[in-house]
Amino acid sequence: SSYWIATLEEFGMKWVALPAALVIINDTMAYFFGITLGRTTLLPVISHGKTLEGFLGANLSTSLASYWMLQSRQDAIALAVAVSLVGP
């Protein structure tokens, strides 16, 4: 918790709440796209329910949400890629 408090004090609430919100968006959209469009299994050895379509849909949705929230192209892309790759 001391890491989050130090981050909050140094950078502000935006950099604590934004990654958490993007993880929620990523998970929700991966589920939505996976259920509606999912055909190709992503990594059946690890999880039989994850699909390539869910992964790509979540990545696109997280990128758009990040760009909309940050209004900065470089920060948005970096944060969205990190969340989309680490999230699953």
BAMI-27835 format. One record per residue (C-alpha): z, y, x. Coordinates in pm, whole numbers, plus 50000, padded with zeros to 5 digits. Example, Ala and Ser with C-alpha at 12.3 -4.5 7.8 and 13.67 -1.06 7.14 Angstrom:
BEGIN
507804955051230/507144989451367/
This chain:
BEGIN
500005000050000/500555023650292/496815021550370/495915032850017/498475060850026/497175073050364/493575071450234/494595090249922/496325117350121/493495120950372/490375117650156/491525122649798/491535101449484/487745099049480/487665074949776/490335052549628/489105050449269/485355049949342/485235016749531/487445000549266/485175013548989/482075001049171/483564966249210/484234965448835/480674977148761/479244951749006/481154922448855/480384932548497/476684937648558/476394905448762/477814886848464/475544905048217/472334899948417/473304864448509/473894854448148/470814871948006/468224866848282/469764841348517/467564811848610/467744807948989/471064795949132/472194817649421/474484794449623/475214762349431/477494749149707/479874778449666/479504786249294/477174769549049/477374799048807/476094826949032/472414835048993/469944854749199/469064875748895/472734884348842/473114893849207/470024916249209/470834932048872/474374939648988/473074954349313/470694977549128/473324987748872/475944994249138/473475015049340/472585036349038/476225040848936/477205049849292/474425075449319/475375090348982/479055092949079/478585106249432/475395127049403/474825118749770/472065094649861/473385082250197/476995077050089/475905061149762/473585036049926/476105026350194/478945021649946/476815003249690/475444978949951/478924972050084/480334965549736/477334944549629/477404922449937/481154917849964/481824915649588/480284881549516/
